[in-house]
Amino acid sequence: MVELKLDSPNIEDICLPHAFSALTHLDTASLRWNRESRVDMGLLSDLDSITRFKSGTTVYCIDNYHKFDMMPNTVRHVFVADNCCNQESIQEWSLASWKQLVTLSVGNYCFKHCSWLKLKSLRHLASLTVGTHSFTEVAEESIKAEDIGRRDSGLGIMYCPSLVSIKIGPLSFADASACVIESNT
């Protein structure tokens, strides 16, 4: 059983189409929704078009392990290409040192061995997008009930007061045991 804990009143849009397969409870009682706000846990028809960068935006593109390892801590927009960062040496990705980060977009089939994505104290982070089948070791064709929520892994977002959008694609974090989203506003 995975419980999604949400305590971040600024979030306006949450899209989890078949992500966090073991999610059994979504508590949104502390959120303040406006009429455009939504929680979507259904199918997402066009995940590839979710993250759009404005013209002229400088985006740090990670398309291989070396760029991941050398990412400067001054970046504001990060895009991780599909099928990237699947090395066993990447067990956790904490972005606490990237204080200027505004947008994080992770492609499909990324971070296979990464147990935790941790976003902490990122005051400018406004958008998180994760594509299909990322942050999971479960093979897409062999997902079984016993794989769901089996490893100590997940998504942790803490103290990101500007975060307004979280979009996570199908089967990402499929074997995760936790998703915690907290914020001090």
TORKOL-4160 file (C-alpha; in steps of 0.2 Angstrom, whole numbers, padded with zeros to 4 digits, m for minus):
185
<pt num="1" X="0000" Y="0000" Z="0000"/>
<pt num="2" X="0006" Y="0017" Z="m0005"/>
<pt num="3" X="m0001" Y="0033" Z="0002"/>
<pt num="4" X="0001" Y="0049" Z="m0007"/>
<pt num="5" X="0003" Y="0063" Z="0006"/>
<pt num="6" X="0000" Y="0080" Z="m0001"/>
<pt num="7" X="0002" Y="0096" Z="0010"/>
<pt num="8" X="0006" Y="0109" Z="m0003"/>
<pt num="9" X="m0008" Y="0122" Z="m0006"/>
<pt num="10" X="0000" Y="0130" Z="m0021"/>
<pt num="11" X="m0001" Y="0115" Z="m0032"/>
<pt num="12" X="m0014" Y="0117" Z="m0045"/>
<pt num="13" X="m0012" Y="0102" Z="m0057"/>
<pt num="14" X="m0008" Y="0084" Z="m0053"/>
<pt num="15" X="m0007" Y="0071" Z="m0066"/>
<pt num="16" X="m0003" Y="0053" Z="m0061"/>
<pt num="17" X="m0009" Y="0042" Z="m0075"/>
<pt num="18" X="m0005" Y="0024" Z="m0069"/>
<pt num="19" X="0010" Y="0030" Z="m0060"/>
<pt num="20" X="0013" Y="0024" Z="m0042"/>
<pt num="21" X="0004" Y="0008" Z="m0046"/>
<pt num="22" X="0002" Y="0004" Z="m0027"/>
<pt num="23" X="m0006" Y="0021" Z="m0023"/>
<pt num="24" X="m0022" Y="0017" Z="m0013"/>
<pt num="25" X="m0025" Y="0034" Z="m0005"/>
<pt num="26" X="m0024" Y="0052" Z="m0011"/>
<pt num="27" X="m0027" Y="0065" Z="0003"/>
<pt num="28" X="m0029" Y="0082" Z="m0004"/>
<pt num="29" X="m0039" Y="0089" Z="0011"/>
<pt num="30" X="m0025" Y="0102" Z="0014"/>
<pt num="31" X="m0025" Y="0109" Z="m0004"/>
<pt num="32" X="m0034" Y="0125" Z="m0009"/>
<pt num="33" X="m0040" Y="0122" Z="m0027"/>
<pt num="34" X="m0046" Y="0135" Z="m0039"/>
<pt num="35" X="m0059" Y="0131" Z="m0053"/>
<pt num="36" X="m0045" Y="0126" Z="m0065"/>
<pt num="37" X="m0036" Y="0115" Z="m0053"/>
<pt num="38" X="m0037" Y="0096" Z="m0055"/>
<pt num="39" X="m0031" Y="0079" Z="m0050"/>
<pt num="40" X="m0030" Y="0067" Z="m0065"/>
<pt num="41" X="m0026" Y="0049" Z="m0061"/>
<pt num="42" X="m0033" Y="0043" Z="m0078"/>
<pt num="43" X="m0025" Y="0040" Z="m0095"/>
<pt num="44" X="m0014" Y="0054" Z="m0102"/>
<pt num="45" X="m0016" Y="0055" Z="m0121"/>
<pt num="46" X="0000" Y="0065" Z="m0125"/>
<pt num="47" X="0013" Y="0065" Z="m0111"/>
<pt num="48" X="0027" Y="0070" Z="m0123"/>
<pt num="49" X="0018" Y="0087" Z="m0126"/>
<pt num="50" X="0017" Y="0091" Z="m0107"/>
<pt num="51" X="0033" Y="0101" Z="m0104"/>
<pt num="52" X="0034" Y="0115" Z="m0116"/>
<pt num="53" X="0048" Y="0128" Z="m0114"/>
<pt num="54" X="0045" Y="0146" Z="m0119"/>
<pt num="55" X="0055" Y="0152" Z="m0134"/>
<pt num="56" X="0072" Y="0158" Z="m0129"/>
<pt num="57" X="0073" Y="0148" Z="m0113"/>
<pt num="58" X="0090" Y="0140" Z="m0110"/>
<pt num="59" X="0087" Y="0122" Z="m0106"/>
<pt num="60" X="0101" Y="0110" Z="m0099"/>
<pt num="61" X="0098" Y="0094" Z="m0109"/>
<pt num="62" X="0105" Y="0078" Z="m0101"/>
<pt num="63" X="0107" Y="0065" Z="m0115"/>
<pt num="64" X="0121" Y="0055" Z="m0107"/>
<pt num="65" X="0128" Y="0050" Z="m0090"/>
<pt num="66" X="0142" Y="0062" Z="m0091"/>
<pt num="67" X="0131" Y="0077" Z="m0093"/>
<pt num="68" X="0121" Y="0071" Z="m0078"/>
<pt num="69" X="0136" Y="0070" Z="m0068"/>
<pt num="70" X="0142" Y="0087" Z="m0073"/>
<pt num="71" X="0126" Y="0097" Z="m0072"/>
<pt num="72" X="0130" Y="0115" Z="m0066"/>
<pt num="73" X="0121" Y="0120" Z="m0050"/>
<pt num="74" X="0115" Y="0136" Z="m0058"/>
<pt num="75" X="0103" Y="0128" Z="m0071"/>
<pt num="76" X="0085" Y="0134" Z="m0071"/>
<pt num="77" X="0078" Y="0122" Z="m0083"/>
<pt num="78" X="0083" Y="0103" Z="m0085"/>
<pt num="79" X="0077" Y="0091" Z="m0098"/>
<pt num="80" X="0083" Y="0073" Z="m0097"/>
<pt num="81" X="0081" Y="0064" Z="m0114"/>
<pt num="82" X="0073" Y="0047" Z="m0116"/>
<pt num="83" X="0082" Y="0031" Z="m0110"/>
<pt num="84" X="0095" Y="0041" Z="m0100"/>
<pt num="85" X="0104" Y="0039" Z="m0083"/>
<pt num="86" X="0100" Y="0020" Z="m0081"/>
<pt num="87" X="0117" Y="0016" Z="m0074"/>
<pt num="88" X="0117" Y="0006" Z="m0058"/>
<pt num="89" X="0128" Y="0019" Z="m0050"/>
<pt num="90" X="0113" Y="0031" Z="m0049"/>
<pt num="91" X="0104" Y="0026" Z="m0034"/>
<pt num="92" X="0097" Y="0042" Z="m0029"/>
<pt num="93" X="0094" Y="0059" Z="m0037"/>
<pt num="94" X="0093" Y="0074" Z="m0025"/>
<pt num="95" X="0092" Y="0091" Z="m0032"/>
<pt num="96" X="0094" Y="0101" Z="m0016"/>
<pt num="97" X="0110" Y="0110" Z="m0023"/>
<pt num="98" X="0101" Y="0117" Z="m0038"/>
<pt num="99" X="0093" Y="0131" Z="m0030"/>
<pt num="100" X="0088" Y="0141" Z="m0046"/>
<pt num="101" X="0079" Y="0126" Z="m0054"/>
<pt num="102" X="0062" Y="0131" Z="m0061"/>
<pt num="103" X="0057" Y="0116" Z="m0072"/>
<pt num="104" X="0062" Y="0098" Z="m0071"/>
<pt num="105" X="0057" Y="0087" Z="m0086"/>
<pt num="106" X="0062" Y="0068" Z="m0086"/>
<pt num="107" X="0059" Y="0058" Z="m0102"/>
<pt num="108" X="0053" Y="0040" Z="m0104"/>
<pt num="109" X="0063" Y="0025" Z="m0098"/>
<pt num="110" X="0075" Y="0035" Z="m0087"/>
<pt num="111" X="0083" Y="0032" Z="m0070"/>
<pt num="112" X="0080" Y="0013" Z="m0070"/>
<pt num="113" X="0090" Y="0010" Z="m0054"/>
<pt num="114" X="0087" Y="0026" Z="m0045"/>
<pt num="115" X="0077" Y="0023" Z="m0029"/>
<pt num="116" X="0073" Y="0041" Z="m0024"/>
<pt num="117" X="0070" Y="0057" Z="m0033"/>
<pt num="118" X="0071" Y="0070" Z="m0020"/>
<pt num="119" X="0067" Y="0088" Z="m0023"/>
<pt num="120" X="0070" Y="0098" Z="m0007"/>
<pt num="121" X="0071" Y="0117" Z="m0003"/>
<pt num="122" X="0069" Y="0122" Z="m0022"/>
<pt num="123" X="0060" Y="0139" Z="m0019"/>
<pt num="124" X="0059" Y="0142" Z="m0038"/>
<pt num="125" X="0053" Y="0125" Z="m0044"/>
<pt num="126" X="0037" Y="0127" Z="m0053"/>
<pt num="127" X="0035" Y="0111" Z="m0064"/>
<pt num="128" X="0040" Y="0093" Z="m0062"/>
<pt num="129" X="0036" Y="0081" Z="m0077"/>
<pt num="130" X="0041" Y="0063" Z="m0078"/>
<pt num="131" X="0038" Y="0053" Z="m0093"/>
<pt num="132" X="0033" Y="0034" Z="m0095"/>
<pt num="133" X="0041" Y="0020" Z="m0085"/>
<pt num="134" X="0055" Y="0030" Z="m0076"/>
<pt num="135" X="0061" Y="0028" Z="m0059"/>
<pt num="136" X="0057" Y="0010" Z="m0058"/>
<pt num="137" X="0066" Y="m0007" Z="m0060"/>
<pt num="138" X="0050" Y="m0016" Z="m0065"/>
<pt num="139" X="0050" Y="m0022" Z="m0083"/>
<pt num="140" X="0035" Y="m0015" Z="m0092"/>
<pt num="141" X="0030" Y="m0032" Z="m0099"/>
<pt num="142" X="0031" Y="m0041" Z="m0083"/>
<pt num="143" X="0023" Y="m0031" Z="m0070"/>
<pt num="144" X="0015" Y="m0042" Z="m0056"/>
<pt num="145" X="0006" Y="m0037" Z="m0040"/>
<pt num="146" X="0020" Y="m0043" Z="m0029"/>
<pt num="147" X="0032" Y="m0030" Z="m0038"/>
<pt num="148" X="0021" Y="m0015" Z="m0034"/>
<pt num="149" X="0028" Y="m0005" Z="m0019"/>
<pt num="150" X="0041" Y="m0018" Z="m0015"/>
<pt num="151" X="0057" Y="m0008" Z="m0014"/>
<pt num="152" X="0061" Y="0007" Z="m0003"/>
<pt num="153" X="0059" Y="0020" Z="m0016"/>
<pt num="154" X="0049" Y="0035" Z="m0022"/>
<pt num="155" X="0047" Y="0053" Z="m0024"/>
<pt num="156" X="0050" Y="0066" Z="m0011"/>
<pt num="157" X="0046" Y="0084" Z="m0013"/>
<pt num="158" X="0048" Y="0096" Z="0002"/>
<pt num="159" X="0048" Y="0114" Z="0004"/>
<pt num="160" X="0045" Y="0119" Z="m0014"/>
<pt num="161" X="0033" Y="0133" Z="m0012"/>
<pt num="162" X="0032" Y="0138" Z="m0031"/>
<pt num="163" X="0028" Y="0121" Z="m0037"/>
<pt num="164" X="0011" Y="0122" Z="m0046"/>
<pt num="165" X="0012" Y="0107" Z="m0058"/>
<pt num="166" X="0016" Y="0088" Z="m0056"/>
<pt num="167" X="0014" Y="0077" Z="m0071"/>
<pt num="168" X="0020" Y="0059" Z="m0070"/>
<pt num="169" X="0018" Y="0046" Z="m0084"/>
<pt num="170" X="0011" Y="0028" Z="m0084"/>
<pt num="171" X="0022" Y="0016" Z="m0074"/>
<pt num="172" X="0034" Y="0028" Z="m0067"/>
<pt num="173" X="0038" Y="0024" Z="m0049"/>
<pt num="174" X="0028" Y="0008" Z="m0052"/>
<pt num="175" X="0037" Y="m0001" Z="m0038"/>
<pt num="176" X="0039" Y="0014" Z="m0027"/>
<pt num="177" X="0034" Y="0013" Z="m0009"/>
<pt num="178" X="0031" Y="0031" Z="m0005"/>
<pt num="179" X="0027" Y="0048" Z="m0012"/>
<pt num="180" X="0028" Y="0063" Z="m0001"/>
<pt num="181" X="0024" Y="0081" Z="m0006"/>
<pt num="182" X="0025" Y="0094" Z="0008"/>
<pt num="183" X="0028" Y="0113" Z="0007"/>
<pt num="184" X="0030" Y="0127" Z="0019"/>
<pt num="185" X="0021" Y="0142" Z="0011"/>
